[in-house]
């Protein structure tokens, strides 16, 4: 009868586990919704639900006449200074 715990079987099993772990880790990134590149991607990547936040932003901007996105983005980058957006 063949032995089940051979070096070859252990290496094949470890390789299979590594492939499954990599697929699970990268799968989420590959399956999420993609957006057109923008100059604000560093800030937008901090949002949990970009579509829902876009709807809120559109509602807020409907009441603001002189909104300058570049200025606001620059100020936000300085305020958060690489901290999580939730802080």
KOLKOLTOR-277764 format. One record per residue (C-alpha): z, x, y; residue number from 0. Coordinates in steps of 0.5 Angstrom, whole numbers, plus 500, padded with zeros to 3 digits. Layout:
N
<zaba><c3>Z</c3><c1>X</c1><c2>Y</c2><i>NUM</i></zaba>
...
END
This chain:
87
<zaba><c3>500</c3><c1>500</c1><c2>500</c2><i>0</i></zaba>
<zaba><c3>498</c3><c1>503</c1><c2>507</c2><i>1</i></zaba>
<zaba><c3>504</c3><c1>504</c1><c2>512</c2><i>2</i></zaba>
<zaba><c3>504</c3><c1>500</c1><c2>518</c2><i>3</i></zaba>
<zaba><c3>507</c3><c1>505</c1><c2>523</c2><i>4</i></zaba>
<zaba><c3>502</c3><c1>510</c1><c2>523</c2><i>5</i></zaba>
<zaba><c3>501</c3><c1>515</c1><c2>529</c2><i>6</i></zaba>
<zaba><c3>494</c3><c1>511</c1><c2>530</c2><i>7</i></zaba>
<zaba><c3>497</c3><c1>504</c1><c2>530</c2><i>8</i></zaba>
<zaba><c3>502</c3><c1>506</c1><c2>535</c2><i>9</i></zaba>
<zaba><c3>497</c3><c1>509</c1><c2>540</c2><i>10</i></zaba>
<zaba><c3>492</c3><c1>503</c1><c2>539</c2><i>11</i></zaba>
<zaba><c3>498</c3><c1>498</c1><c2>540</c2><i>12</i></zaba>
<zaba><c3>500</c3><c1>502</c1><c2>546</c2><i>13</i></zaba>
<zaba><c3>493</c3><c1>502</c1><c2>549</c2><i>14</i></zaba>
<zaba><c3>492</c3><c1>495</c1><c2>548</c2><i>15</i></zaba>
<zaba><c3>499</c3><c1>494</c1><c2>552</c2><i>16</i></zaba>
<zaba><c3>497</c3><c1>498</c1><c2>557</c2><i>17</i></zaba>
<zaba><c3>490</c3><c1>494</c1><c2>558</c2><i>18</i></zaba>
<zaba><c3>493</c3><c1>488</c1><c2>558</c2><i>19</i></zaba>
<zaba><c3>498</c3><c1>490</c1><c2>563</c2><i>20</i></zaba>
<zaba><c3>493</c3><c1>493</c1><c2>568</c2><i>21</i></zaba>
<zaba><c3>489</c3><c1>486</c1><c2>567</c2><i>22</i></zaba>
<zaba><c3>495</c3><c1>482</c1><c2>569</c2><i>23</i></zaba>
<zaba><c3>496</c3><c1>486</c1><c2>575</c2><i>24</i></zaba>
<zaba><c3>489</c3><c1>487</c1><c2>577</c2><i>25</i></zaba>
<zaba><c3>487</c3><c1>480</c1><c2>575</c2><i>26</i></zaba>
<zaba><c3>491</c3><c1>476</c1><c2>581</c2><i>27</i></zaba>
<zaba><c3>488</c3><c1>481</c1><c2>586</c2><i>28</i></zaba>
<zaba><c3>481</c3><c1>479</c1><c2>583</c2><i>29</i></zaba>
<zaba><c3>482</c3><c1>472</c1><c2>582</c2><i>30</i></zaba>
<zaba><c3>485</c3><c1>470</c1><c2>589</c2><i>31</i></zaba>
<zaba><c3>480</c3><c1>467</c1><c2>595</c2><i>32</i></zaba>
<zaba><c3>476</c3><c1>472</c1><c2>599</c2><i>33</i></zaba>
<zaba><c3>475</c3><c1>472</c1><c2>606</c2><i>34</i></zaba>
<zaba><c3>470</c3><c1>475</c1><c2>611</c2><i>35</i></zaba>
<zaba><c3>473</c3><c1>482</c1><c2>614</c2><i>36</i></zaba>
<zaba><c3>476</c3><c1>481</c1><c2>621</c2><i>37</i></zaba>
<zaba><c3>479</c3><c1>486</c1><c2>626</c2><i>38</i></zaba>
<zaba><c3>486</c3><c1>482</c1><c2>624</c2><i>39</i></zaba>
<zaba><c3>486</c3><c1>483</c1><c2>617</c2><i>40</i></zaba>
<zaba><c3>492</c3><c1>487</c1><c2>617</c2><i>41</i></zaba>
<zaba><c3>496</c3><c1>482</c1><c2>620</c2><i>42</i></zaba>
<zaba><c3>493</c3><c1>476</c1><c2>616</c2><i>43</i></zaba>
<zaba><c3>494</c3><c1>480</c1><c2>609</c2><i>44</i></zaba>
<zaba><c3>502</c3><c1>479</c1><c2>611</c2><i>45</i></zaba>
<zaba><c3>501</c3><c1>471</c1><c2>611</c2><i>46</i></zaba>
<zaba><c3>503</c3><c1>467</c1><c2>604</c2><i>47</i></zaba>
<zaba><c3>498</c3><c1>462</c1><c2>605</c2><i>48</i></zaba>
<zaba><c3>492</c3><c1>464</c1><c2>610</c2><i>49</i></zaba>
<zaba><c3>489</c3><c1>457</c1><c2>610</c2><i>50</i></zaba>
<zaba><c3>495</c3><c1>453</c1><c2>611</c2><i>51</i></zaba>
<zaba><c3>497</c3><c1>458</c1><c2>617</c2><i>52</i></zaba>
<zaba><c3>490</c3><c1>457</c1><c2>620</c2><i>53</i></zaba>
<zaba><c3>491</c3><c1>450</c1><c2>620</c2><i>54</i></zaba>
<zaba><c3>497</c3><c1>451</c1><c2>624</c2><i>55</i></zaba>
<zaba><c3>494</c3><c1>456</c1><c2>628</c2><i>56</i></zaba>
<zaba><c3>488</c3><c1>451</c1><c2>630</c2><i>57</i></zaba>
<zaba><c3>493</c3><c1>446</c1><c2>632</c2><i>58</i></zaba>
<zaba><c3>497</c3><c1>450</c1><c2>636</c2><i>59</i></zaba>
<zaba><c3>491</c3><c1>453</c1><c2>640</c2><i>60</i></zaba>
<zaba><c3>488</c3><c1>446</c1><c2>641</c2><i>61</i></zaba>
<zaba><c3>494</c3><c1>446</c1><c2>647</c2><i>62</i></zaba>
<zaba><c3>493</c3><c1>453</c1><c2>649</c2><i>63</i></zaba>
<zaba><c3>487</c3><c1>454</c1><c2>654</c2><i>64</i></zaba>
<zaba><c3>487</c3><c1>462</c1><c2>656</c2><i>65</i></zaba>
<zaba><c3>489</c3><c1>465</c1><c2>649</c2><i>66</i></zaba>
<zaba><c3>486</c3><c1>472</c1><c2>648</c2><i>67</i></zaba>
<zaba><c3>487</c3><c1>474</c1><c2>640</c2><i>68</i></zaba>
<zaba><c3>486</c3><c1>481</c1><c2>641</c2><i>69</i></zaba>
<zaba><c3>492</c3><c1>482</c1><c2>646</c2><i>70</i></zaba>
<zaba><c3>496</c3><c1>477</c1><c2>642</c2><i>71</i></zaba>
<zaba><c3>494</c3><c1>481</c1><c2>635</c2><i>72</i></zaba>
<zaba><c3>496</c3><c1>488</c1><c2>639</c2><i>73</i></zaba>
<zaba><c3>503</c3><c1>485</c1><c2>641</c2><i>74</i></zaba>
<zaba><c3>504</c3><c1>482</c1><c2>634</c2><i>75</i></zaba>
<zaba><c3>503</c3><c1>489</c1><c2>631</c2><i>76</i></zaba>
<zaba><c3>508</c3><c1>493</c1><c2>636</c2><i>77</i></zaba>
<zaba><c3>513</c3><c1>487</c1><c2>635</c2><i>78</i></zaba>
<zaba><c3>513</c3><c1>488</c1><c2>627</c2><i>79</i></zaba>
<zaba><c3>512</c3><c1>495</c1><c2>627</c2><i>80</i></zaba>
<zaba><c3>510</c3><c1>495</c1><c2>619</c2><i>81</i></zaba>
<zaba><c3>516</c3><c1>490</c1><c2>617</c2><i>82</i></zaba>
<zaba><c3>515</c3><c1>484</c1><c2>613</c2><i>83</i></zaba>
<zaba><c3>513</c3><c1>478</c1><c2>617</c2><i>84</i></zaba>
<zaba><c3>519</c3><c1>474</c1><c2>615</c2><i>85</i></zaba>
<zaba><c3>523</c3><c1>479</c1><c2>619</c2><i>86</i></zaba>
END
